């Protein structure tokens, strides 16, 4: 007997209805970008795990672009974006020095 969530009421005012429309649109866009971010990071991690230096550096450059976009739009905090880029760069650099 799980308790059901209370049903949300539709906003009465036109401004409230518009806000709901905007929120669903923005939520979809943010979810898409968050997914793109996770995929980019995962691809770099996979390339590092396989030991492919050239592919890892190429994917890291693309991931940097995605991470910067997300930080600029305010989906993730700029410090989180910088931290993630730094960690990825360290992995790619370690891979490059291990190969040399």
C-alpha positions, -999 to +999 in steps of 0.1 A: +000+000+000+024+026-012+011+062-009+004+078-042+018+112-050-007+140-047-021+150-081-007+183-093-033+209-100-033+228-133-024+265-128-054+288-132-035+319-143-023+322-179+012+331-166+012+300-145+002+278-175+029+294-196+055+288-168+046+251-169+050+250-207+084+267-204+095+244-176+088+212-195+106+226-226+137+237-205+137+204-186+138+185-218+167+206-231+187+203-199+182+165-197+195+162-232+226+182-225+232+163-192+230+131-212+254+144-238+278+153-210+277+119-194+283+102-228+312+124-236+329+117-202+322+080-205+337+079-240+369+095-228+371+071-199+366+041-222+394+054-245+417+058-216+409+023-203+417+008-237+450+028-238+442+045-271+461+078-267+451+095-300+414+086-296+415+097-259+429+131-268+404+136-296+375+126-275+388+148-246+387+179-269+351+172-278+342+165-241+358+199-231+334+216-255+304+198-241+315+205-205+320+242-212+286+245-229+269+230-199+287+253-175+279+283-196+242+275-196+243+270-158+232+233-158+264+225-138+283+248-117+315+262-133+337+248-106+322+213-112+329+217-149+365+228-142+370+199-118+357+173-143+378+187-171+409+187-148+403+150-139+398+140-175+429+159-185+449+142-158+438+107-171+446+116-207+480+130-196+488+099-175+480+078-205+503+099-227+532+096-203+527+059-198+529+053-235+561+073-238 
